[in-house]
Each structure stands twice: as C-alpha cells, then as structure tokens.
C-alpha cells in the first residue's frame, strides 16, 4: 500500500513538472485582467500600441485611431464624458489627462482608480509610455516603444544639428483649421521646437492665444501649421489652403498636418513631417516615408493592415 502510494505521489509530481512550463507561459501578465477606459487619443493610442487594445471597454467621441477601436461604446468627449455610462461599464482603471477638470476626483469618489496620462507632445510622450507600460505590466513592450520614439527624435535632432539661428523658421500652430487660436509653448506643446522651429506664440499671455489679422501680419511668420482632419479629400484641402492663404502674408507658408499627428504618440510623426517641410535639404521625402511606415508598423500594425497609415 505504501509502495503504491509512493508511486502515485511520484507520478503526480512528474505530471506537475511537465505541466509547469505550460502553466508559466499561460499565466497572464500583470494588468492583463484590468478592464480599461482611456479618455483622449494619447491614452487610447498608448494602450493599443502596448498590445492591450482588447482590454479597452470604451472610447471617447473624439477617438478614432487606430480604426479598430471604432466599434467600442462611445462615452462622450474627454471633457464631458458620461459618468453614468462609464460606471455602467465597470472599469478597473481609467486613463486620462489629469488636466481635464474635476473628473479624476469624481471617479475616485466612485472608487475607480484613475491614472494620469499627460502626453500631448514629444516631450511628454516617452516618460508617459514607460509609466503606463509599468503600471499595466508590459514593461518590455514599453521599453521597445520608448526606444523607437527616442530613435526617431534623435534622427530629427541629428539632421538639424548645426542649423544656423538665422535659418530657423518661425511660425504658429493653429488649434484647428476653423479659427486663429494658436498653441503657445505655455500650453506644454513642444512640437514646433522639436521640429527645429521657433514658436512665435510664446509670451502672448495665454496657452492658446487668439491671433488678430494685424498681429499675424506684424509677426511676419515663415509658416502657419494648420491641423486637418484625417481623410480629407484633395478638394477639401485645396479649399482650406485658399481660405488660409487669404489671411496670410505673402511670405508665409500654410503647412497642413493631420490633426492626429499633432499630439500623443503620433506627434513624433508630426515632428518628422514638419521638420522635413521646413528644412527639405536636411530631411528628404523618401526618408519621411520609410520612417513613417516603420513607425506605424511598430506601433499600430493593425492600422497598416487596414490600409490606414
């Protein structure tokens, strides 16, 4: 009897030994079971790039990239989300910009964890990616993405090394194509500076100052960066160009940049595209295209498969 029990015990141990590698590989990563709600494109795109899109329970009305998230429930804008709808989805963790009013306090009052993800421009994105990856238990993937971002930033900086001060372009970045509100450095946006340009909105007393036609002309900008919606037709872009051209000095260029490339992860693409537009002798269109493709393949392979670069 003892001998049979001993044989059975050894057999069980042996079976467990064989099963251990499989059990270890099947164990979920830390954070794998978390049900997430991300408010705003920067947080949404980071979750997707980290390989955790399947954990997203909803999206905001403003979020449409990558295209695969569009089937998620809509909980309103990042500034005015539906608290009732959010709570009905029973999230474990909410990711959002901590600058969005009192929402963090409201969520904490409902016993929902809130994690700030402040990442609207290149200077904020890398540390935000690393912090989010650590919280969600995918640090290796976070390190890979951070390395890709740094490499792209270093490429642009290297190409702009030695740029004489007198050759640096000065300009404004509008908040949208519909008005003359622009983005000042005081808002925390560093896109223009990262692309080697001077932000002429500096020191205007507001993070988002309104330009008058007189002040625009007096500033003598070299360029006006105009965010455009993704998917605009050639005809729509031409109409926008004519409208902007009507208020620009003759020496000023209107540069259209997809709105999604002006903040969050894809602001690194905006940095690359703007630098190439302003300094074509230093960064060629061919380099922009292959680096843009490599970036999207690394961060959003599903979008590439769906034909949405």
Secondary structure, DSSP 8 states (H G I E B T S, - for coil): -HHHHHHHHHHHHHHHHHHHHHHHHHS--TTTT--EEE-SHHHHHHHHHTT-GGGB-EE-TT---SGGGGGSEE-B-SSSB-HHHHHHTT-SEEEE-TTSTTHHHHHHHTT-EEEE---SSHHHHHHHHHHHHHHTT-HHHHHHHHHHHHHHHHHHHHHHTT--GGG--EEEEBS-TTS-BB--GGGT--HHHHTT-EETTTTSSSTT-B--HHHHHHHT-SEEEEEE-TT--HHHHHHHHHHHHTTS-TT-EEEEEEGGGSSSTTHHHHHHHHHHHH-TTTS-HHHHHHHHHHHHHHH-HHHHHTT--
